[in-house]
């Protein structure tokens, strides 16, 4: 569906309206803005008045400079308060929509960012964070709280731009690289077998991973385990969702689970997701299989 | 405000790739965009710039997310738009930064944060990129390894005021900003002295240039030995580092604070007494 002439007029108006408002709000001087537009200072007014036509490159520059996605500029949903805090007062507090029902730590999303950085580079991550009008400045402390909504939206966004199931699984697996020197890793390394590792993780340490769900070991033998998990009703209610999390998030957790034996220098678990609320089941479950050998 | 502005790269090439992937000819695309076929040809060859409205029409009609173009942009001031796996970061450094990599970024975070706060992010990033050939973004990955020479150059470039730094470090440690799981030492300890004992046992996880051990233990104090593998110049530069580092730990949380006193220094080994403040 192409844009009609009328829509083009609206679109053009929204771009100019955004630029004018943002430029005033953030007190951007003509010289700085001329650098954004890559033009001479004397031409800035013509661009702002619509006498000169913005090029595609200039639109991307504006979007990049104001850390605002083009989509939001076009549909008029830019959060100017976030913009003001980010640029003027340098307040990097996450928007309320990601703090309501915040029962998780930023550690998980920082792991995702690390994955994006390692495999696709800093520019990629900036572009992704821009979709949320955020930047890395908001993610300095792995212990800070953040809700499940952000994780779900982030993974959905990644999927929309081409990240596949193996990326989400690898994100989980590679969290080991980031966490291997953490205190939690030290605790996990004390397990003497894969079986004990599962028991420890899902009884004692799971609270450090995920408080949005309640995990329960249904079956634990020398070769396999089944772990069920149900969403926390209070969190789901706070986030006004019937199904907390997403399939992408479950696949990422699968990756984390798969790599857990690395903390005790053992080979990875084989993990599947036999049940998921996102596939119509009443709850989610992981099936974990392994060869249990004593850890020396 | 001094922000890097992304500059477009290969916009025309991407237009051509997307057009072909959707089975469109230049004529077909020109009808969609309402321009001539020769304009499309010039856009794709980078001779002519597409307007913002044409781009919006292109993306809207062909259902192409804007990020497709943005992800192919690079910041002009950065050398690369992708980073290798952390295990290969070292090869991006000059040879003299490769030997004896004692530090991971986690251990250097307080120092880097200090430089960041006192000298500015832009200056730090430019210095890292231009003079050390280190991609600033690699400092986001906590397990990237660097060596003493890196720290020495950093301090040479940004003269660190020892007094300010130690004050900053103390405050930083108190708030435990950027220190990940360290707070778990405290959650699992009845008081800060016990937390110290746990910390000493795991100290190598945070700073593998130092061997930490408890050399004496009484009811109301412990003596901790730190033996450094660092070069002499760094020991000099940071002769108060451990004292403040330790004192910072001692002030954390609501539990009874502890005080830290330097007892002796011999053969690259310093001994500190950690005792209850009261």
Interface residues (C-beta under 8 A of the other chain):
Chain A: X1 X2 X3 X8 X11 X12 X15 X26 X28 X32 X35 X36 X38 X53 X54 X55 X56 X57 X58 X59 X60 X61 X63 X64 X65 X69 X70 X71 X74 X87 X107 X113 X114 X117 X118 X119 X120 X121 X122 X123 X124 X125 X126 X127 X128 X130 X131 X136 X140 X141 X142 X143 X160 X161 X177 X178 X180 X181 X182 X183 X184 X186
Chain B: X1 X3 X5 X6 X7 X8 X11 X32 X49 X50 X51 X52 X53 X54 X55 X56 X57 X60 X61 X65 X66 X67 X68 X69 X70 X71 X73 X74 X75 X78 X80 X81 X82 X83 X84 X85 X86 X104 X106 X135 X137 X140 X141 X142 X143 X176 X177 X178 X180 X181 X182 X183 X184 X185 X202 X205 X206
